[in-house]
Amino acid sequence: MDEEYLPPPLIGKLADVDPALIVTPPVGMEAGYVPIVTRQGLE
């Protein structure tokens, strides 16, 4: 299939993902794991 479903934007750029937001799920919870932020702070 060579058709584009959604063409790229004509202005601006696509979003960037902060690598710090990529998490590894706990063992046994790999499928369907959705982390929920409950607090934020410095380590």
N, C-alpha and C positions, 0 to 999 in steps of 0.2 A: 504494500500500500504506500503510495507516494504522495498522498494528500495530507496537508497540515490540518489538524483538528482545530488548533487555535494558533493563529499567526503570532510571531513575536511582536512586542510593542514597537511602535514607530518612534516614540520618544521615551526618554528615561531608560531604566534598566530593570532587570528582574531582581527580586529580593535576594539578599545574602543570608546565609544561615550561620550564626555564631557557633563555632565548634564547641564552645563550652556548654551549649544547650543539648548536645547529642549525649544521651545517657545509655548505659549498658544495664539491661534489666537484671534483677536478681535471678539466681539459678532457680529453675522451675517455673518462672513467670515470663518466659521469653515470648509466648504467644499472647497477644492482646494486652500487654503491659502498657499502661498509660500513667506516666508520672504526674503527680499534682504538687505544685509548689505550695508549701505551707509557711515558709519563711525565707528570708534572704539575709546574708551576712558574710563577713569575711571569715576565712578559715584560719 
